[in-house]
Amino acid sequence: MSFTSFGRITTPVLDIAYEFSGDPGGTTIILLHGFPYDVRAFDEVAPLLADQDAFVLAPYLRGFGPTRFLDDTTIRSGQQGALGQDLIDFMDGLNIEKAVVAGYDWGGRAACIAAALEPGRVSGLVSVGGYNMQNLASAGEPVDPEWERTYWYQYYFQSERGRRGLDRNRDELCELLWRIWSPTWRGASQAFPASAPSLHNPDFVDVVIHSYRHRYGLVEGDPQYQGFEDLIAQEPQITVPTVVLEAGDDGVGGTNVCEDREHFTGRYDQRVLPSIGHNVPQENPQAFADAVLSLLT
């Protein structure tokens, strides 16, 4: 087993499930997964960190795994402000004053938001893909057609056909995303079943659809996160020590080497990982762990 224990913590909005390992007296490291993945992405990363006397925690994001909303009336929001607030609330609930945060995809976005808006709570950041906060003001602007074609699933989710497709065919659709986003990873199909149960959370479809519609301005966000959204819109700089990992063969959105360097004003290290796809911690756990450990020294 990669993680030795399972826990739950109640925040103002969620009952967050998480897995953890290591020494509670060591440096706290929070690992954050993305869509459509779960904490199994860190099964090989966690022991590498725990062996260095760190305290390693991996929460299931809202809409994933055993994590649940507390109130049936709460908007099942997947907006970036909600993800960032969830991370801060998770730390508050566990009385974590400061941590190294490391993530990819949605988890990388949450980690970047916490590092930018609550730098006193973050001692170091590992972000796959760099500055992951979305600029909603420019969301309607097209990008290179080679990148646009990889976003087909996002456009699919704008329609009710796409919502129904995600609901009815979630395993087939998400396993396809695993494979095409990690084109050189031969083990994607074999690894997917371990994470598939997390995609059957009762809020998964609502959270995912809201996320992809909100980022294009097609649905309103949850008003309780508007303060965070207003700060994110200012594209705040990230001042904490950072390691950016760039996947050399990312099948969605391409590789953005050096494109957002100006957003990082603290200690900065960028590492390109050739032949690695979107799911960096699962495809190359040693490189991901090394990036985290470099922030502990």
C-alpha positions, -999 to 999 in steps of 0.1 A, spaced: 0 0 0 12 35 -8 -8 53 18 -11 36 52 -42 54 65 -76 69 55 -93 99 71 -121 123 68 -123 160 77 -154 183 77 -150 217 62 -177 244 58 -189 228 26 -175 193 23 -168 161 41 -134 155 25 -119 120 24 -82 117 22 -54 92 24 -21 97 43 12 83 53 44 92 70 55 111 101 29 136 114 59 155 129 76 159 95 71 184 68 35 183 55 30 176 18 -4 177 2 -8 159 -32 -37 170 -54 -50 150 -83 -69 162 -114 -97 152 -137 -105 124 -144 -81 108 -119 -79 103 -81 -54 98 -53 -42 65 -69 -21 87 -90 2 91 -60 5 55 -50 41 53 -59 49 89 -50 38 88 -14 62 62 -2 91 80 -17 81 111 3 72 93 35 106 76 35 121 110 39 102 116 71 75 137 55 38 137 63 20 130 31 -17 136 25 -38 132 -6 -74 145 -5 -101 134 -29 -113 165 -47 -150 176 -46 -170 152 -68 -145 124 -65 -143 92 -45 -157 93 -9 -157 131 -6 -192 144 -2 -211 177 0 -227 185 34 -258 202 21 -280 190 -8 -287 227 -17 -250 236 -22 -242 244 -59 -221 215 -72 -195 239 -85 -163 229 -102 -150 264 -106 -114 271 -98 -122 294 -69 -140 265 -52 -110 241 -57 -86 267 -42 -109 273 -12 -113 236 -7 -76 232 -3 -74 261 23 -104 246 41 -87 212 42 -56 227 58 -77 246 83 -97 215 92 -66 196 99 -48 225 117 -21 225 90 -4 259 93 19 254 63 26 227 36 43 220 4 15 216 -22 19 196 -54 -6 188 -81 -15 185 -117 -46 193 -138 -74 205 -114 -51 197 -84 -23 218 -99 -48 247 -103 -59 244 -66 -22 243 -56 -14 274 -77 -43 293 -62 -33 286 -27 3 295 -33 -7 328 -50 -35 339 -26 -23 324 7 15 324 3 20 323 41 4 288 41 25 273 13 62 266 18 67 253 -17 48 245 -49 51 218 -75 28 225 -105 26 204 -136 21 227 -165 31 259 -147 7 287 -139 -26 268 -139 -50 295 -130 -75 302 -157 -79 337 -172 -117 337 -176 -116 371 -193 -98 356 -223 -116 322 -223 -134 330 -255 -102 336 -274 -91 308 -297 -56 292 -294 -35 273 -319 -57 248 -338 -34 219 -328 -42 227 -292 -79 234 -299 -85 199 -312 -73 184 -280 -101 203 -261 -129 184 -279 -141 170 -246 -145 205 -231 -167 215 -260 -186 182 -258 -194 190 -221 -211 223 -231 -240 203 -246 -266 182 -228 -255 154 -251 -221 157 -235 -236 157 -200 -255 125 -208 -224 110 -224 -203 116 -193 -231 102 -171 -238 71 -191 -204 63 -205 -181 78 -178 -157 48 -176 -153 45 -213 -150 82 -218 -126 88 -190 -104 58 -199 -102 72 -234 -90 105 -220 -64 87 -199 -50 70 -230 -50 100 -254 -37 124 -228 -8 101 -221 0 87 -255 33 71 -246 21 55 -213 15 18 -221 0 12 -186 -29 37 -188 -56 12 -196 -43 -12 -169 -41 15 -143 -75 31 -150 -97 5 -131 -81 14 -98 -93 50 -101 -126 43 -119 -147 39 -87 -139 75 -77 -156 87 -109 -189 73 -96 -193 98 -68 -229 110 -70 -217 146 -76 -191 138 -102 -211 147 -133 -225 179 -119 -191 191 -107 -173 183 -139 -200 198 -162 -201 230 -140 -163 233 -142 -161 232 -180 -191 254 -185 -180 280 -159 -146 284 -174 -162 295 -207 -186 319 -190 -217 298 -198 -229 293 -162 -227 314 -131 -203 304 -103 -212 299 -66 -214 334 -51 -195 322 -20 -163 319 -41 -166 352 -59 -140 369 -37 -114 342 -47 -124 345 -83 -119 383 -83 -84 379 -69 -76 351 -94 -88 374 -122 -59 398 -113 -34 371 -123 -15 373 -90 22 364 -89 34 333 -72 62 342 -48 68 308 -30 96 285 -41 83 266 -71 92 236 -93 73 235 -126 71 201 -143 64 201 -181 52 169 -196 70 164 -229 43 144 -245 11 158 -229 -18 149 -251 -40 178 -240 -30 214 -245 6 206 -255 38 215 -236 42 252 -225 79 255 -218 87 289 -204 55 305 -215 44 318 -180 77 323 -163 68 359 -155 41 348 -130 67 333 -107 88 357 -87 104 334 -61 129 306 -64 120 288 -96 130 256 -113 115 242 -145 120 206 -155 109 191 -188 100 154 -187 105 138 -222 81 111 -232 58 117 -202 21 125 -207 -5 144 -187 -6 121 -156 29 129 -145 29 115 -109 16 81 -121 38 80 -152 70 92 -136 66 90 -98 103 94 -92 105 127 -111 74 140 -93 88 130 -59 122 145 -66 105 178 -75 87 178 -41 118 167 -21 139 195 -37 116 220 -19 123 204 14 161 211 13 
